[in-house]
């Protein structure tokens, strides 16, 4: 059985740096999926390919603050 990121303890912390105003609805929904809804908020998430894809989709509105292995 393959190890999952949650058992390995890998996390990534992201901070919202941009406003979702005048953005497409799917980008706003992605921010909500990341647990962000206001500039300056931070969210710590499990580091896996789906979360990395979400970060890449809204890279212009978020910044990766910390990565823990």
Secondary structure, DSSP 8 states (H G I E B T S, - for coil): ----HHHHT-EEEEEE-S--TTS-HHHHHHHHHTT--STT-EEEEE--HHHHHHHHHTTTTEEEEEEE-
